[in-house]
């Protein structure tokens, strides 16, 4: 009678997808609105303008990419939607 010994080998699991979803509720959409973190990371950070408004009118500080992403996700780029997008990205909200 012979004895056969098989060694067990453990391997680290390889995740199928490391690109998590970031989801939020928004007043313009029913249910959750979700976007992949990798897509959200492609939106550049807002860089403050060098000069403030000459008319003394307060300006909301966001960029075209944020506006486009908010319109894509929520159908609107109002301050609440920009803030929802920023919350999904973990970025400081607009102050208005």
ZILIN-V137921 format. One record per residue. RES is the residue in one small letter. PHI is phi in whole degrees, 0 to 359 (* if undefined). BURIAL is b if it has 9 or more other C-alpha atoms within 8 Angstrom, else e. Layout:
RES,PHI,BURIAL
RES,PHI,BURIAL
//
This chain:
x,*,e
x,254,e
x,248,e
x,250,e
x,245,e
x,250,e
x,277,e
x,273,e
x,237,e
x,261,e
x,233,e
x,293,e
x,293,e
x,258,e
x,295,e
x,289,e
x,211,e
x,261,e
x,272,e
x,285,e
x,268,e
x,246,b
x,236,b
x,205,b
x,267,b
x,220,b
x,293,e
x,269,e
x,230,b
x,272,e
x,81,e
x,275,b
x,249,b
x,235,e
x,211,b
x,293,b
x,300,b
x,295,e
x,287,e
x,298,b
x,291,e
x,282,e
x,282,e
x,293,e
x,293,e
x,289,e
x,248,e
x,299,e
x,295,e
x,289,e
x,238,e
x,287,e
x,300,e
x,284,e
x,274,e
x,76,e
x,276,e
x,297,e
x,249,e
x,280,e
x,257,e
x,210,b
x,255,e
x,298,e
x,296,e
x,296,b
x,299,b
x,297,b
x,294,b
x,295,b
x,295,b
x,298,e
x,283,e
x,247,b
x,78,e
x,199,b
x,236,b
x,293,e
x,305,e
x,296,e
x,288,b
x,299,b
x,293,b
x,298,b
x,299,b
x,296,b
x,296,b
x,298,b
x,271,b
x,76,e
x,250,e
x,301,e
x,287,e
x,295,b
x,250,e
x,216,e
//
